[in-house]
Amino acid sequence: MAAAKAGDAVALGKIFADGLQYSHSNANLETKAQAIAALAKSKGNFEVHDQTIHVYGKAATIRAKVTAHGANGPIPLAMLQVWVKNGKDWQMVERHTTRLVPPAAK
């Protein structure tokens, strides 16, 4: 999260697996290179809430509620990340977000 918020392309290059699939709530799917370029340019503006991590041997999932802050205001999201352990390091192989209905609109 720190590397994404900082737009740190070098750190993201190490954290993201080569076959990364980085999916947005608008159904846009990015490769590793596309995701790094977008985060380096925009320096992700988001907050993470209610994060849970489950480890299954050399695989792990992270689920969280996220609030993205865009030009049109806050966007509530559910996020799922899948990580795998490559040697000593963990790398993200999959990331998906889904828009949530804002609490006031329920």
Z-matrix of the N, CA and C atoms (Angstrom, degrees):
N
C 1 1.446
C 2 1.531 1 110.18
N 3 1.318 2 115.76 1 -40.10
C 4 1.468 3 119.13 2 -179.71
C 5 1.526 4 110.80 3 -63.79
N 6 1.334 5 116.85 4 -41.24
C 7 1.470 6 119.89 5 -179.97
C 8 1.525 7 111.11 6 -65.61
N 9 1.333 8 116.99 7 -38.68
C 10 1.473 9 120.76 8 178.82
C 11 1.520 10 110.84 9 -66.29
N 12 1.337 11 116.26 10 -44.86
C 13 1.469 12 120.11 11 179.96
C 14 1.526 13 112.25 12 -65.51
N 15 1.323 14 116.53 13 -30.81
C 16 1.463 15 120.77 14 -179.74
C 17 1.529 16 112.34 15 -86.14
N 18 1.339 17 116.68 16 -12.14
C 19 1.454 18 119.67 17 -175.50
C 20 1.515 19 112.02 18 66.67
N 21 1.338 20 116.73 19 32.05
C 22 1.466 21 123.36 20 -176.19
C 23 1.529 22 110.23 21 -80.99
N 24 1.334 23 116.65 22 92.64
C 25 1.461 24 122.01 23 -175.85
C 26 1.528 25 112.61 24 -61.63
N 27 1.316 26 118.22 25 -36.34
C 28 1.466 27 121.29 26 -179.31
C 29 1.533 28 110.13 27 -65.86
N 30 1.321 29 116.88 28 -47.81
C 31 1.472 30 120.46 29 179.18
C 32 1.523 31 110.87 30 -64.41
N 33 1.345 32 117.20 31 -42.26
C 34 1.463 33 120.49 32 179.21
C 35 1.525 34 110.79 33 -62.93
N 36 1.322 35 117.57 34 -35.64
C 37 1.460 36 121.60 35 177.66
C 38 1.511 37 112.86 36 -61.68
N 39 1.319 38 116.67 37 -31.52
C 40 1.465 39 121.25 38 177.79
C 41 1.521 40 111.45 39 -82.21
N 42 1.323 41 116.83 40 -35.71
C 43 1.463 42 122.39 41 -176.02
C 44 1.534 43 111.45 42 -76.36
N 45 1.324 44 117.46 43 -37.64
C 46 1.459 45 121.80 44 -177.89
C 47 1.527 46 110.29 45 -84.11
N 48 1.333 47 117.02 46 130.92
C 49 1.461 48 121.90 47 176.11
C 50 1.526 49 109.79 48 -70.77
N 51 1.325 50 116.30 49 155.83
C 52 1.468 51 120.31 50 -178.01
C 53 1.527 52 112.49 51 -58.68
N 54 1.314 53 118.59 52 -36.38
C 55 1.470 54 121.91 53 -179.08
C 56 1.516 55 114.14 54 -91.96
N 57 1.334 56 117.41 55 20.24
C 58 1.466 57 121.85 56 -176.41
C 59 1.524 58 112.26 57 -50.54
N 60 1.337 59 115.78 58 138.16
C 61 1.456 60 123.34 59 169.41
C 62 1.528 61 106.15 60 -118.27
N 63 1.313 62 116.25 61 112.71
C 64 1.473 63 123.35 62 -172.73
C 65 1.520 64 107.16 63 -112.90
N 66 1.328 65 116.26 64 99.77
C 67 1.455 66 122.59 65 -172.05
C 68 1.526 67 111.18 66 -102.83
N 69 1.330 68 115.58 67 134.41
C 70 1.461 69 122.67 68 179.80
C 71 1.525 70 110.73 69 -100.48
N 72 1.329 71 116.30 70 164.94
C 73 1.462 72 121.46 71 -178.85
C 74 1.527 73 112.87 72 -67.24
N 75 1.325 74 117.92 73 -13.91
C 76 1.464 75 121.40 74 176.75
C 77 1.531 76 111.37 75 -93.51
N 78 1.335 77 117.50 76 11.35
C 79 1.466 78 125.81 77 179.16
C 80 1.522 79 112.94 78 77.22
N 81 1.326 80 119.10 79 5.19
C 82 1.457 81 121.62 80 175.68
C 83 1.531 82 108.69 81 -71.81
N 84 1.324 83 116.77 82 128.94
C 85 1.456 84 122.49 83 -179.73
C 86 1.518 85 108.90 84 -113.28
N 87 1.340 86 116.06 85 125.83
C 88 1.458 87 121.62 86 -178.30
C 89 1.520 88 111.21 87 -114.15
N 90 1.330 89 115.03 88 149.95
C 91 1.459 90 121.92 89 171.47
C 92 1.529 91 108.48 90 -81.60
N 93 1.313 92 115.89 91 177.33
C 94 1.463 93 120.94 92 176.30
C 95 1.529 94 110.43 93 -56.55
N 96 1.319 95 117.01 94 -50.52
C 97 1.471 96 120.56 95 -177.77
C 98 1.526 97 111.76 96 -62.41
N 99 1.329 98 117.39 97 -41.41
C 100 1.460 99 120.68 98 179.73
C 101 1.522 100 111.60 99 -66.50
N 102 1.331 101 117.14 100 -42.13
C 103 1.464 102 120.91 101 -179.95
C 104 1.527 103 110.76 102 -64.86
N 105 1.324 104 117.21 103 -42.40
C 106 1.467 105 120.61 104 179.23
C 107 1.525 106 110.02 105 -63.85
N 108 1.321 107 117.08 106 -45.51
C 109 1.473 108 120.33 107 -179.84
C 110 1.531 109 110.92 108 -60.89
N 111 1.319 110 117.28 109 -42.92
C 112 1.469 111 120.89 110 -179.36
C 113 1.527 112 111.36 111 -66.06
N 114 1.330 113 116.96 112 -43.25
C 115 1.469 114 119.79 113 -179.50
C 116 1.525 115 111.66 114 -70.86
N 117 1.326 116 117.64 115 -35.97
C 118 1.464 117 120.64 116 177.67
C 119 1.527 118 110.30 117 -64.24
N 120 1.329 119 116.56 118 -34.98
C 121 1.464 120 121.08 119 -179.53
C 122 1.531 121 112.04 120 -77.41
N 123 1.345 122 116.56 121 -44.39
C 124 1.469 123 120.01 122 -171.76
C 125 1.518 124 114.43 123 -95.21
N 126 1.341 125 117.53 124 -19.01
C 127 1.466 126 121.45 125 -175.91
C 128 1.537 127 109.43 126 48.62
N 129 1.326 128 116.06 127 78.12
C 130 1.463 129 124.24 128 -175.69
C 131 1.519 130 115.67 129 -27.84
N 132 1.310 131 115.97 130 126.49
C 133 1.459 132 122.15 131 179.81
C 134 1.527 133 107.63 132 -111.08
N 135 1.333 134 116.05 133 91.65
C 136 1.461 135 120.21 134 -175.64
C 137 1.524 136 110.68 135 -151.75
N 138 1.324 137 114.51 136 161.40
C 139 1.469 138 122.33 137 174.69
C 140 1.524 139 107.74 138 -122.83
N 141 1.317 140 117.27 139 141.32
C 142 1.459 141 122.51 140 179.16
C 143 1.527 142 108.66 141 -106.07
N 144 1.349 143 115.07 142 133.02
C 145 1.468 144 122.15 143 -179.90
C 146 1.535 145 108.82 144 -128.85
N 147 1.301 146 117.58 145 152.50
C 148 1.473 147 122.94 146 170.33
C 149 1.519 148 113.65 147 49.57
N 150 1.307 149 117.56 148 51.23
C 151 1.464 150 122.64 149 -178.41
C 152 1.521 151 111.34 150 -82.32
N 153 1.343 152 116.21 151 135.74
C 154 1.462 153 121.23 152 172.88
C 155 1.527 154 108.40 153 -128.32
N 156 1.327 155 115.50 154 141.40
C 157 1.460 156 122.04 155 -179.76
C 158 1.522 157 108.21 156 -123.60
N 159 1.338 158 115.91 157 132.15
C 160 1.461 159 121.74 158 175.60
C 161 1.524 160 107.61 159 -125.99
N 162 1.334 161 115.80 160 128.56
C 163 1.466 162 121.29 161 -179.67
C 164 1.524 163 108.52 162 -108.36
N 165 1.354 164 115.38 163 131.97
C 166 1.462 165 123.13 164 -179.59
C 167 1.528 166 107.59 165 -126.49
N 168 1.324 167 117.11 166 78.37
C 169 1.460 168 120.06 167 -177.65
C 170 1.519 169 110.85 168 68.40
N 171 1.334 170 116.12 169 -113.97
C 172 1.463 171 120.89 170 -179.33
C 173 1.529 172 112.07 171 -98.27
N 174 1.324 173 117.16 172 17.09
C 175 1.469 174 122.00 173 176.09
C 176 1.522 175 108.16 174 -130.07
N 177 1.320 176 115.31 175 151.83
C 178 1.465 177 120.22 176 178.82
C 179 1.526 178 109.27 177 -148.78
N 180 1.325 179 114.54 178 151.96
C 181 1.461 180 120.04 179 174.30
C 182 1.515 181 109.01 180 -121.55
N 183 1.303 182 114.72 181 146.39
C 184 1.457 183 121.85 182 173.19
C 185 1.521 184 106.58 183 -124.64
N 186 1.314 185 116.80 184 125.23
C 187 1.461 186 122.65 185 174.11
C 188 1.519 187 106.77 186 -117.19
N 189 1.330 188 115.63 187 140.09
C 190 1.462 189 119.19 188 -179.81
C 191 1.519 190 109.99 189 -156.31
N 192 1.314 191 114.59 190 156.71
C 193 1.456 192 121.29 191 166.26
C 194 1.522 193 104.76 192 -92.68
N 195 1.317 194 116.72 193 136.69
C 196 1.456 195 122.63 194 -176.22
C 197 1.526 196 108.94 195 -131.34
N 198 1.306 197 116.37 196 142.00
C 199 1.459 198 121.01 197 170.56
C 200 1.523 199 106.80 198 -113.94
N 201 1.337 200 115.07 199 114.22
C 202 1.466 201 120.49 200 176.06
C 203 1.522 202 107.55 201 -92.18
N 204 1.315 203 116.88 202 139.27
C 205 1.460 204 121.51 203 -179.77
C 206 1.520 205 108.22 204 -109.38
N 207 1.321 206 115.24 205 107.63
C 208 1.456 207 120.73 206 -178.82
C 209 1.518 208 111.51 207 -115.30
N 210 1.318 209 115.12 208 -174.61
C 211 1.472 210 121.25 209 -178.71
C 212 1.524 211 112.33 210 -62.84
N 213 1.342 212 116.62 211 -26.81
C 214 1.468 213 120.56 212 -179.28
C 215 1.523 214 112.77 213 -98.06
N 216 1.331 215 117.02 214 16.31
C 217 1.461 216 120.77 215 178.34
C 218 1.514 217 112.27 216 102.07
N 219 1.338 218 116.94 217 -172.57
C 220 1.466 219 121.40 218 -176.51
C 221 1.529 220 111.52 219 -72.05
N 222 1.346 221 115.13 220 142.68
C 223 1.459 222 122.09 221 178.29
C 224 1.522 223 107.54 222 -124.22
N 225 1.347 224 117.83 223 113.73
C 226 1.470 225 119.91 224 178.15
C 227 1.530 226 110.23 225 -78.29
N 228 1.340 227 115.63 226 133.52
C 229 1.460 228 121.96 227 -176.31
C 230 1.526 229 111.19 228 -134.51
N 231 1.317 230 115.13 229 153.24
C 232 1.464 231 122.10 230 164.95
C 233 1.523 232 105.25 231 -104.56
N 234 1.329 233 117.07 232 135.28
C 235 1.461 234 121.05 233 -177.29
C 236 1.524 235 110.15 234 -125.11
N 237 1.330 236 115.38 235 139.60
C 238 1.456 237 122.51 236 172.50
C 239 1.519 238 107.89 237 -126.57
N 240 1.321 239 116.31 238 130.04
C 241 1.461 240 122.35 239 173.92
C 242 1.518 241 108.00 240 -122.42
N 243 1.335 242 115.90 241 143.22
C 244 1.459 243 122.20 242 174.25
C 245 1.524 244 107.26 243 -118.65
N 246 1.330 245 115.65 244 129.25
C 247 1.463 246 122.66 245 -177.89
C 248 1.520 247 108.61 246 -122.11
N 249 1.338 248 116.33 247 150.16
C 250 1.467 249 122.17 248 174.03
C 251 1.519 250 108.65 249 -129.62
N 252 1.320 251 115.01 250 149.87
C 253 1.459 252 119.63 251 178.63
C 254 1.522 253 108.81 252 -91.31
N 255 1.325 254 116.05 253 117.87
C 256 1.466 255 123.59 254 177.56
C 257 1.520 256 107.16 255 -110.58
N 258 1.340 257 116.96 256 102.04
C 259 1.462 258 120.48 257 -174.96
C 260 1.518 259 109.03 258 67.27
N 261 1.335 260 116.63 259 -121.49
C 262 1.465 261 121.44 260 179.60
C 263 1.525 262 112.50 261 -92.08
N 264 1.331 263 117.11 262 -10.77
C 265 1.466 264 121.28 263 -171.75
C 266 1.528 265 112.62 264 -107.59
N 267 1.320 266 115.17 265 148.36
C 268 1.461 267 122.49 266 173.15
C 269 1.523 268 108.10 267 -96.58
N 270 1.348 269 115.43 268 137.43
C 271 1.459 270 120.50 269 177.64
C 272 1.528 271 109.94 270 -131.73
N 273 1.341 272 114.94 271 143.35
C 274 1.451 273 120.67 272 176.88
C 275 1.528 274 108.70 273 -79.25
N 276 1.347 275 116.28 274 129.79
C 277 1.462 276 120.87 275 177.84
C 278 1.529 277 111.83 276 -110.69
N 279 1.324 278 116.57 277 -19.69
C 280 1.457 279 120.81 278 -175.54
C 281 1.517 280 109.11 279 -150.47
N 282 1.336 281 116.26 280 138.69
C 283 1.467 282 121.59 281 175.73
C 284 1.518 283 107.28 282 -144.93
N 285 1.341 284 115.96 283 129.71
C 286 1.458 285 121.06 284 -178.84
C 287 1.524 286 109.35 285 -139.35
N 288 1.325 287 116.47 286 136.94
C 289 1.465 288 120.60 287 173.98
C 290 1.520 289 109.89 288 -124.14
N 291 1.330 290 114.65 289 150.44
C 292 1.457 291 123.23 290 176.84
C 293 1.517 292 107.96 291 -130.19
N 294 1.333 293 117.09 292 134.05
C 295 1.467 294 120.29 293 176.89
C 296 1.518 295 109.80 294 -68.87
N 297 1.314 296 115.02 295 139.97
C 298 1.456 297 121.70 296 176.01
C 299 1.518 298 109.15 297 -105.84
N 300 1.307 299 116.61 298 154.81
C 301 1.459 300 120.92 299 175.80
C 302 1.527 301 106.98 300 -71.90
N 303 1.345 302 118.23 301 125.04
C 304 1.473 303 119.47 302 178.44
C 305 1.534 304 110.41 303 -57.57
N 306 1.335 305 118.14 304 143.57
C 307 1.475 306 121.58 305 -177.27
C 308 1.530 307 113.17 306 -53.05
N 309 1.308 308 119.23 307 -37.60
C 310 1.470 309 121.83 308 -178.13
C 311 1.524 310 111.77 309 -69.53
N 312 1.338 311 117.85 310 -21.58
C 313 1.455 312 121.62 311 -175.75
C 314 1.527 313 112.61 312 -91.70
N 315 1.318 314 118.07 313 -5.29
C 316 1.467 315 121.10 314 -178.19
C 317 1.504 316 111.67 315 -73.09
